[in-house]
Amino acid sequence: MNHSLKDYKPMDYRDWIIGDEARNGANIKRLGILNEKELTILEAAIPYQDQRNDPGQAEIVAYFAVKLLDYLPGKREVVVPAAILHDTGFHGGDSGEWLRLVRSGEAYETEEKRRPHQNRGCLIAGRVLERVGYSEKHQNEIADIIGDHDTRKLPTTESGTIMRAADLLWRVTYPHDKLYTHDLPDCQTREGLRKYVCDDIFDIGPDETALKKLEGISRTLGEIELENTLDFIFGNGDTRTH
């Protein structure tokens, strides 16, 4: 296993699809990094995916899960399905509720706000995995990861650590900015957006959200991808071009 990121290539946004096609996994399918069974799970999960008006979130988390497995120990047969299915529990809710909550200034990194979709996600993920005939051997661990991936109240496995990191890495990407931060006053400059993201997932203080930060290889990869996103959005200057 290679623990160096010197050969890591960041995401190429020049032909990255944003919108409903991303909800269907258009980008990750094009890249060809999922195996046949993972693609079957991805297809079966499409009706439940990205229900917060954030198409592409699930495929990007799955993308980073695959990439992190090159550098960190974990079971691919657990990590990737968990990444694909982790937020299916938002299915059936108000698609605009989460963005309104984030913009309201109200605390949203709390167990009260995060727990319901995790619990529902365990049920939906179980149904999807049964439908595609996925090995029961791994279903419990996948459910455990989904059931605590945001609240992070319990110790996790190596596979769970990768899934959690992949989920946070979504926040350093251009699609995340396009959906959540592009119009925020504090995110209109390169340094402003960098600070916003770093405060969110790198430099969190000693409170209940302290577990929601990236460390080690995951942090280094996140820093690479953040600079890649900033370069795409701002080019050589400090004015948004995307």
Steps between C-alpha positions, in 0.01 A plus 500: 500500500636840395492760780636787287276746317774620266334331202142594594311678223219733616157510342471649152199730494530603136264224391334425835123470470293693756126456535253214478735279296742512792222360721509198268877463543593629155852608597606197699362272228703686238816466709452121520628463856214287634484124458195318368340436839555861610338625180202275570463656846538848352221438249267349760556799731426773243135554609621583852805710419581866561163594639613839636525659154869409501536273195846350479567478874470122513724438199767738629505331841530164322779646283701611804435169675662317208793744496563477875513121478827546306655654811311370804408150620135406463267245342396619157195272509383698805636850436366558148143373555484704822616808310245448223214449745596721795246780449210307348316565827413852381259336255140603552573829673479866398777543241562864595492460876871433547617804304257720691637360825862562399419858395290571810797525733344234722728219619481211254798285603299360790381150577140619491539619141731222379361185662165458314645461150762256630235275652285508189810451285578171673157368400518620140857377456396159630217480250726601211771251595247218536345589165833468319592183688794652684690282746339497846851469641559873452152643544522551877827692478359716220194573717721586798697748291190667354334509842775716653679667207388853592439483874829314561405403852652151488847362419523396138687247288773576249234475230274739689782752538547505122128547436482786750801671341360455149176663614686804635711527184183581307522842665828592325361446149371736235155333482459562874594866454259531208214370714573639846757782517534679165261781601609544863657844559794351691584265211538748215880516518760225482613555858145536624392167354820332619436622856136390487593145399796476738287615792240242400709184473865570584522743792197425715525597865461287816123451500258228398590544132871439562465144370389635165846593374744344258836373617807326357484380139135604475585857600793517256277374219237755604752784488604395149140485384413832665780680316388326180146631556623852575709498183197394296270761654740795509762422237812706558317776682258566781187551288258217438501365147276200582 
